[in-house]
């Protein structure tokens, strides 16, 4: 409080001092017999030279920053698509820098060159058709080139990936990534959020996972049977608000159970295989050099953004809406380490949307392997596919009560 008062006093005294100094300057000008609005030639020449100094400093600082940090950042692009993105960015920068240097040089140099000189009158120059035509048409043509090249790149990046592209799904949630490889058939199994359980956290659709979810909805922790028991128990007294919460919850679960039963009725067990051989992978995403990848994204909770800085790729992950992107890695992690002369280097997948408290930690290491190493890794991993890790819920947590089951 005291320090605030002190700051206020200092500000007021400072303002008074400035006002007094201005007054002093005005009086001094009057004594020297010229008005305070008259600008001295000496001041003009000083400002003209400072314009040049600023221009040199500005150009020097820009060149230094570019040499020190570059503009595409983070070393060479590590994917085919990244190289074309960098090329486009370089073209844009070349144009921007060319215009920047010319216009800024003229701006500051003219301010220096045409400083007011006693007795020299400025030329009156109002209009010139040729100039108008030139500075309208040249930027129009340059912009058209930039836009056409940009559209071309965009079309290449968003076009469907090749048929042999390896399919990988990235599942985002606060605050981690889970990868799902399509397995030997290179087909990702279907998913449904209603099937998400601790044993099936990506919600894959198979006959067994549907049965497990139906089972959990009935007998699991907080399931329908438990809720009904709680509501029908005459020994405990529940407040109206608790009763209403329990009833709403029960109604919601009964609706979900009906949907699960519908799913079970329409599901064909022949379609289980694509889901069963999917491989779920956490913490590190392994990729194969020179293989095209098709990534699809899902989000469990909020909007995240999958950002692969070294591959120059980024895509939002949106709950309830599938997104995709593709790229082909061109350097293994080892090769990139050599290129960057950095033995600790690793590719990363980051979340690039502020998605909550631990957003900063939402990342996945990415390792690019030679084909041989990749095949060996995938072979070892395929024996631990979704089928082998899935534990179906078979034993009722609460003994089945046939009458209750009839009711639901
Ligand atoms: Cu996130």
Boltz pocket constraint, residues with backbone or C-beta under 6 A from the ligand:
constraints:
  - pocket:
      binder: B
      contacts: [[A, 173], [A, 174], [A, 175], [A, 303], [A, 304], [A, 305], [A, 351], [A, 352], [A, 353], [A, 354], [A, 355], [A, 359], [A, 362]]
      max_distance: 6.0
